Amino acid sequence: MTPAEIEELYRDHARRLAGYLMRATSDAEVAADLTAETFAAALVARDRYRPELGAPTTWLYGIASHKLSDWRRRGYAEDRARRRLGIERPALSDADVAELSRLADEVTVVELLEELPAEQRQAVRARLIDDRAYGDIAVAEGVSEAAIRQRVSRGLASLRQRIGGER
């Protein structure tokens, strides 16, 4: 599957996929994050798509289901810890969600990822491309999980802002 085909999948299915994830999570920010993670993972794994095993949308929803399962496994404990520590998750505006839709262009995303500060770049890459859990990244980096979440959040916000500025 080519980056252009992933982009087409995004244009055709991002809203429906986000709706599916919103219904599954009852949380707009989580649904937006999982949608972005799903398409990032699809872009990275595009060479592993096998048309003989099913339609591209089936493959895409399979990735989304894995992301949702991962979120459920880690989410309950993370939400509880976040609330206990009084850490607020940054809210996504409608504009933020719209800007996420522009992440389909692989070259732009890879180039922009390289422009992020090293800590943010490493955190975004570890979380979205390598599909590592926040806690695992935190242990490897020797920082708190909250610090890794903040790095990923800031890195994604920076990517959204830069992509929005280019269009």
C-alpha positions in Angstrom: 0.0 0.0 0.0 1.4 3.4 -0.9 1.4 6.6 1.1 -1.2 8.0 -1.4 -3.5 5.0 -0.7 -3.2 5.6 3.1 -4.0 9.3 2.4 -7.1 8.2 0.5 -8.1 5.8 3.3 -7.8 8.7 5.7 -9.9 11.1 3.6 -12.6 8.4 3.1 -12.6 6.8 6.5 -11.1 9.1 9.2 -14.5 10.5 10.3 -16.2 7.1 10.5 -13.2 5.6 12.3 -13.2 8.5 14.8 -16.9 8.0 15.3 -16.4 4.3 16.0 -13.6 5.1 18.5 -15.7 7.9 20.1 -18.5 5.4 20.6 -16.1 2.9 22.0 -14.3 5.3 24.4 -17.0 8.0 25.1 -14.1 10.5 25.0 -13.4 12.9 22.1 -9.8 13.5 23.0 -9.1 9.8 23.3 -10.9 9.1 20.1 -8.9 11.7 18.2 -5.6 10.3 19.7 -6.5 6.8 18.8 -7.5 7.8 15.3 -4.2 9.6 14.8 -2.3 6.6 16.2 -4.2 4.2 13.9 -3.3 6.1 10.8 0.3 6.6 11.9 0.5 2.9 12.5 -1.1 2.2 9.1 1.4 4.4 7.4 4.3 2.7 9.1 2.9 -0.8 8.5 1.6 -0.2 5.0 4.0 -2.8 3.5 2.4 -5.5 5.6 -1.1 -4.9 4.2 -2.2 -8.0 2.2 -5.2 -7.5 -0.1 -5.9 -11.2 -0.2 -6.7 -11.1 3.5 -9.4 -8.5 3.3 -10.3 -5.0 2.2 -8.1 -2.0 3.3 -10.9 -0.9 5.6 -10.9 -4.2 7.4 -7.1 -3.9 7.9 -7.5 -0.3 9.1 -10.2 -1.2 11.6 -8.1 -4.1 12.8 -5.3 -1.7 13.6 -7.9 0.6 15.3 -9.1 -2.4 17.4 -5.6 -3.1 18.5 -5.1 0.6 19.5 -8.4 0.5 21.3 -7.5 -2.7 23.2 -4.1 -1.2 24.2 -5.9 2.0 25.4 -8.3 0.0 27.5 -5.5 -2.0 29.0 -3.5 1.0 30.0 -6.2 3.6 30.1 -8.0 2.8 33.4 -4.8 3.0 35.5 -3.5 6.0 33.6 -6.7 8.0 34.0 -6.9 7.2 37.7 -3.3 8.2 38.2 -3.8 11.4 36.2 -6.8 12.4 38.2 -5.0 11.7 41.5 -2.1 13.8 40.4 -4.4 16.6 39.1 -3.0 16.4 35.6 -5.4 17.8 33.0 -5.3 16.3 29.5 -5.2 19.1 26.9 -8.5 19.5 25.2 -8.7 19.2 21.4 -10.6 21.9 19.6 -12.5 21.2 16.3 -9.6 22.9 14.6 -7.2 20.5 16.2 -9.2 17.5 15.0 -9.3 19.0 11.5 -5.6 19.5 11.5 -5.0 15.9 12.5 -6.6 14.9 9.1 -3.6 16.5 7.4 -1.2 13.9 8.8 -1.7 11.6 5.8 1.3 13.0 3.8 4.2 10.7 4.9 7.0 12.9 3.5 5.7 16.0 5.3 5.1 14.1 8.6 8.6 12.5 8.5 10.2 15.8 7.7 8.3 17.7 10.4 9.0 14.9 12.9 12.7 15.5 12.3 12.2 19.2 13.1 10.8 18.5 16.6 13.1 18.9 19.6 14.9 15.6 20.3 12.9 14.7 23.4 9.6 15.2 21.7 10.7 13.5 18.5 11.9 10.4 20.4 8.7 10.3 22.4 6.4 10.6 19.4 8.4 8.1 17.5 8.5 5.6 20.3 4.7 5.9 21.0 3.2 6.2 17.5 5.7 4.5 15.2 7.2 1.9 17.5 3.8 1.4 19.3 5.4 1.4 22.8 3.4 2.0 25.9 3.9 5.3 27.7 5.2 3.5 30.8 7.8 1.5 28.9 9.1 4.7 27.2 9.3 6.4 30.6 11.3 3.6 32.1 13.7 3.6 29.1 14.1 7.4 29.3 14.4 7.5 33.1 11.5 10.0 33.5 7.9 9.9 34.7 5.1 8.6 32.5 3.5 12.1 32.8 6.7 13.6 31.3 6.5 11.2 28.3 2.8 12.0 27.8 3.6 15.7 27.8 6.3 15.2 25.3 4.0 13.2 23.0 1.2 15.7 23.4 3.5 18.7 22.7 5.1 17.0 19.8 1.7 16.2 18.2 0.5 19.7 18.9 3.6 21.1 17.2 3.0 18.8 14.2 -0.6 19.8 13.9 0.4 23.5 14.1 3.1 23.1 11.5 0.9 21.1 9.1 -1.9 23.7 9.6 0.5 26.5 8.7 1.6 24.8 5.5 -1.9 24.3 4.0 
